[in-house]
Structures are given as C-alpha cells and as structure tokens.
C-alpha cells in the first residue's frame, strides 16, 4: 500500500513538472541559504577562536597612566609610569604565572639586498611564555642576553619570508637601524590578531637592548606596557586585585588618588568578541530560515490547488472504499516528497555556494554536518506541517459533493 502511494505521489508530481519545480524552489533556496549563512558564521567563529588562541590564555595588559595638560586629559599611556622593576615585583605574586615588560617601536631591517619595516618588541624571555609563542627553529634569547643587552633577535614568519625567502635565518646577521643583530630563532606562525594585525610581522629583542641601543628611553627603566598571565582562569579576578594593590603601593598612591595605570583583561575582551560573533552567526541563520518558512507556505498553496484540481478524483477514491487516513497519507506523501527533493537539491546548492564564497571572497567558511542535518530536518518538518492542512482538507471531503465537482 505504501509503495503504491509513493508511486501515485510521484506520478502526481510528474504531471505538473514546472509547478512542482517552482514549489521545490522555495525549499532549495531556504536550505541553501541556511547552509551558506551557517558556514559563514561558523567560519567567522573559527577565525575568532583561532585569533583568541593565538593571543595566549588568561592574559592581562597593564598600560601606563594618563596625564592632564591645560584641562585636557590624555588617554592611557600619556605618562610613563610603569617600569621593568614593576614587572619584576609582580613576578612574586602567587596569582600570576608569568610577567613580561614591553618596550616597542618600528624600525627598518636589512639583510643583504632585502629590507623590511616591521614592529620591534623589546621584552624578556617570559614574553614567549605569556604569549604562548613557540620557537619553530633556533632558540629564544635568555636572561643573560637581557642583562648584557646583547644584539640578538627572534623574528616572526612574515619577517623571515620577506628578508630570507626560503633560506634558514638562524645564525644570520641582520641590520636594524644600521646596527648588527644575530637572528637566534624564528617564531611559530600566529596569524592575524582580533584587530586584523599580522602577528607574524614582528621581531623580539631583549628589552635592555631596545631601551639602551635601539629606541632609547626618556626615563631609565620605563616601559610602554606590561603583559601578565594569570595562573588559571579562576584566578583572573584575584590576579587583577593583587596587581592593582601592588602597583598602587609601589607608586605610593594615596587612597584618594586614582590609579596611574590601567589593567585590561584581554581574555574577557576576547570572550566578548567571541560571544558577539556567535550571536551574529545565529542571527544570520535565523534570517536565512525565513526562506524555509516561505518555502513551506509555497508547498501549502500548491497542495491546496492540487486538492481543488483533484476533488473529483478524491471523490472516486472515497466512493470505492478509500478511508480518510488513506487520502490524508496520499497528500502528505506528496508534500513530503516535494520537501525532501527540495532539501536534497538545497544541500547541494548550499555546500557549493559556501565553497564559491570561500573561493571568490576569501571568506573562511566551515561546513558542518550538524548544519546540513538540522536544515534538512527543519525543512522536511516545515513541508509536512504546511502540507497537513491541504491533506486534511482533502480527507474530509464529502464523496457526493466531490463527485459532483466539475
């Protein structure tokens, strides 16, 4: 009986191919749009998660304080209030795992006939731990390099590619502002940061070298900012309290005086960005799902037309013994078949469209099995839901009135 009904449903669909195709088109567009939007949203989330992971975990950045001149208050960093000794003192806090003072700037680098302008970061060996930055080849500089202010450098992947091409940079001499530096290591790849900056376009040197031999320092021992890493995510709040208390004591600030530094929780900012991206992904999927609803309404409209056109046929079926359940099942199967075929085509369109978006627009997309399965089930459910009313209407027709219908 069921196979006979399926065959009848297939014949009914084939009798009006163009109308059946136009009915399926709503489902095709709906499923395709949901898969494409979900893939873009998931790809964006993956990119954000990758950027967050590349920053390191449980991070704080401590910025120097602001200044007021002529009634105008400058932003953070207006006054150099942080020092290397502040960072050294924070290393004793139980809530912190590592601390790295940073003094940075930009400079031109030269190797033979190649040159490249990049970001130079002066810090301590703890910087690699704080940033969770592995060394791909060579080795990092040491505390003895910091004490001796030696001219050594660890370079990022972008710098290595632009200066050395495919050659191994380790052991080679480069010139930064006409001074020679030995490349002792090459950093592993990090990719883009949350703000779109290329993290691999950087050079790390000992902070003492940056302060005394490269950029200089207006006040001895001062730094632009300090990066710290908490022992764990659960200790983040305590770490911030400990750092605030320690710095206020070291800077001899009275209770009535505001902090001359700013502590920012980079992990919290990253999590906020991740939540925003997740909300945007859900919104894109929700907007695309409207197409599915439109497709379901299209199925209902066409099924109502089909019921009207086949009223006499329904009357004959009832007259020769067909039950209401049989009529109901017949029209539900037709709606279900239209829905499933539209879903299958829509999945192909969605996957293909997502790959085209990735290829043409260079947008990161992630096609997941979950999005395909959910889209398929939802679309099928919508088809059955909107097909039920026409099927129910057909099953409740009076046989005499149906046979009289012209």
N, C-alpha and C positions, 0 to 999 in steps of 0.2 A: 504493500500500500504506500509506504513512504517513498520507495523508488518511483512509483507511478506518479506521485505528487511532485517529486523533484523534476521528473520529465515534463509534466504538464507546466510547471513553473518555467522551465527552460524554453518550452515552446511558446508560452505567453510572452516571455521577454523577447524572443526572436521575431515575433510577429510585428513588433514595433521597435526595430533596432535603434533608429535615431532617437526616439523618445526615451528608450532605455539608457542609451549612452548619455543623453543630456541629464537624465536623473542621476546617473552614477557620477557625473562630472562634479556635482557638489561634494560628494564624499571624497573623490580623488583630490580635489583642491583642499578640502578640510584636513584630511590625513597628511597630505604632502606639506601643508603649511605648518601643522603641529610638529612634524618631524624636523623640518628645516629650522624652525624657531627654537625647538628644544636643543637641537645640535649646536646652534649658535650660542644659546645660553649656557649649555654645558661646556662649550669650548672657552667661553669667556671666564666661567668659573674656574676651569682648569688652569687658565693663564694666570688668574689672580692668585690661586693657590700655589702655583709654581713661583710666582714673584714673592709671596709671603715666605715660602720655604727657603728661598734664596737669601732672604734678609737675615735669617737666623731665628732662634726661638727665645722667648722671654726677654725681649730687649727693651732698654731704656736709652734715650739720648738726653744728655744734660747740656743745655745751651747756656751761654754766658748771659748776664743780666742786661737790662735796658738802661738807657740814660735819658735825662731830660735836659733839653737845651732851649732857652728862650720860651719856656712854656710848652714846647713840643716834645712829646715823649716818643723816643725811638723804640723800635722793636727789639726782640731778643737778639743778643749778640752785639748790642751797641757799645757795651763796655766789656773789656777783657777781665772777667772776674774769676775765671777758672784757671787752675794751674796743674802742672804734672803732679805736684805734691798732693793736690786734692784727690787725684786718681789713685795715687799710691796709698793714701789713707783709706779710701773706700775698699781697697783690696782686703782689708782686715774685717770687713762686715761679713757676718755669717750668712746673711741672706743673699749675698752676691757670689756668683761663680767666677766671673772674670770682669776686668775693667780695662778699658783702652782709651787713653787720651788721644786726641786727633788734632793735628795742625795741617791744614791742606791749602792747596792753590793749584794753578795751572802753569805749565811750562812746556817749552819746545824740546823734543827729544830727537837726537840724531844718531844714526848708525850708518856709517859709510855714506852712500849717496841717498839714503832714505831718511825722512824726518816725519815727525808726528807730534801734534799738540794734544796733550792729554791732562787728566786730573792727577795730581801728585798728592798722595796721602802719607803724612808722617805720623807714625804711631809706634806701638811696642809689639812684641810677639803675641801678646794677648789679643790683639786685633783679629788675628786669624781664628782664634777660638770663639770670640764674641760673634763674629760674622759667620761662623761655621764654614770657613773657606779652606778647602783642601788645597794642597800643593800638587799640581799634576806632574811636574818634573823639577828636579833640583831640590832645594830645601829653603825654609824661611830664614830670615836673619834672626839673630839671637840677642839675649840681654847684653852680652859683651859688645855687640855691634852698637847697641843703644848707648852704652856707657862710653864707648870710644868714638861715637859719631862717625862711623865708617861710611864710606860711599858705596853702599850695596843697594840693590833694588830687586823687588819681586814684581813681575809685570803681569798684566791681565792678558787674556786671549786676543782681544782686539788689537792691543799694542803689539803683541808678538807677531801677529799676522801682518800688520802694516809695516813693521820695521824689518822683520826677518823672513817673512814669507813662510816657506816650508822648512827652513833651517832651524836647528835647535838653538835657542837663545842663551841657554845656560852656559856661563863662563865667558860670554862675550862682553865687550866693553861698549857702553853707550855714553853719549854726552847729554847732560841736562844743564842748560844754561852754560854751555862750554866747559863744564866740569865733568871729569870721567867718573862713571859708576859701573860696577860689575853686576851683571844680572846673575843672581844666585838661584832664582826659582821662577817658575811660571804657574800662575794660579789656575785652578779648575774653572770651568765655564759656569757663569751665574745667570746670564741672560739679562732681560730688562727688569728694571725695578717697577714698582707700582705707578710711579710718575713717568714711565716710559724712558728713563735714562739707561744707557748701556752700562751695566755694572762692570763689564769686562774691559771697558776703556779706562784703565786705571793703572797706577804704579804705586807700590807701597815701599816706603823707605823708613829707616829709623827716625823717630821723632826729633831726636837731638840733631841729626843731620839736617832735617828740614828747617829747624829753628836757627841753627848757627851757620849753615853753609849754603842754604838754598833760598828760603824766604825771609829769614831774619825774624826777629821778634821785638815788638815795641817795648814790651816789658818781659824781662827774663823769666822763662818757665811758663808763660801763659799759653793756653791752647784755645782753639775755636770751640770745641765741644768735647764731651766725654761720652763714650758708649759703654754701657754696662749690661751684664747678663745675669738675671736672677737665677737662683738655684733651681727653681721649678715655677710652674705657672701659679701654683697655690701660694707661693711666697712673693708674688708680684707686689701686692699691697704693702706687705711688711718691708720689702726692699725699698719701695718708694719712701716710706716713712723714715727708715733708717738713713737713707741718703740725704733727705731733707734736713733731718736733725743734725747729722754730721757736718754738712756744708754750712749750716747756719752757725754752728759752734766754731768752725774753722774761720769763717768770715766775720766772726764777732758781731753778729746782728742782734739787736735788741728785739724784744717781743713786739714792739710797736712798728718795727721796720719790716718792709716787705722783703721777700726773697730777692737776692741779686742774681738769681739763676732760674731756669725753667726746666722742669723734668717732664719729658713726654714719653708716654707708654706706647712704643711703636707696635707692640703686639695688639693692643686694644684698637689702635688706628687701623691696623691690617685686618683685624676681625670685623670692624665696621665696614670696611671696603668689601669684604667677602659677603657679609650679610646683605649689603646693598646690591651686589651682583646677583645674589641668589634671588632676591625679591624681583629684580629686573627680569631674570630668566623665567620666573613664574608668571610675571605679567605678560611676557611675550607668548608663552604657551597658552595663557588664558585668552589673549586676543585672537590667536590662531584658532582656538577651539570654537570661536563663534562661527567659523566656516563650517565646522561639523554640524552645528545646530541648523544652519541654513540648508545644508545638505539633507538633514533629516526632514525638514519641512518640505523640501522638494520631493522626497520619497512619498510623504503623506499625500501631497497634492496629486501626484501622478497615480498613486494607488486609488485615490478617490475617483479619478477619471476612469481608471480601469474598471472599477466596480460598476460605475454607471454604464460603461460601454458593454459590460458582460452581464448585465442584470438578467437578460433572458436566459443566458447560459446557466446562471446560478439557479434560476427557477427550475430549469430542466433537471439539474443535478439533484435538487431537493425533492422534486416530484418522483424521481426514480429511486429514492432511498438514501441520498446523502444526508448525513447528520450535520448539525450546526458546527460541531467540532471539526468535521472534515472540511467544511467551507472555510472556517477560521484558519485551520492549518494550511490550506492551499494558498491563501493570500499572504499569510505570514511568511511562508517559504519564499514566495516571490519577492517580498520586501527584504528578506534576509539574504537572498542570493544577490540582489542588486547591491545591497550594503557590502557584502563580503567581496564581491568582484571590484567594487569601487575602492575598498580598503586595500586590496592587493595591488591594484594599479597605483593607488596613492602612496603606498610604501615605497614602490619603485621610484615614483616621482620625487618623493621626499628625500630618499637616500641620494639619488642622482643630483637633485637640486643642492643638497648640502655640500656635496663634493665639488660642484661647479662654483658655489660661493667661496669655498676654500681656495680653489684654483685661481679664480678670476680676481677676487677681492683680497686674497691673502689673509682671510679671517680664520682664526683657529676654530675648528668645529669638532665636536665629539658626538658621534652617532652611537647611542646606547641601545642595547636590546630592550631595555625597560621602556624607553620612549616609543619604540615600534610596537611592542606588545600592548602597552596602555592605549596608544592611539587606535590600534586595531580593535581592541575590546570595547572601547568607548564608542567608536564609530559603529560597530556592529550593534551595540546596545541601543544607540540612538535610532538606527534603522528599524530595529524591532519595535521600539517604543512608538515611533511615528507611524509604523505600518500596522500597529494593532487596531487603531480606530477604524481605518478602512476595512480591515479584515473582519472586525466585529460587526460593522455595519452590513457587510455582505452576508455574514452568517445569520443575521436577524431579519433578512428579507422574507416577506410572506410569499410562498410559492405561487399563489394565484396571481397576485399583483405583479410578480416578477415575470410570469409567463405572458401577461398582457402587455408588458413594456415593449414599446417599439423603438 
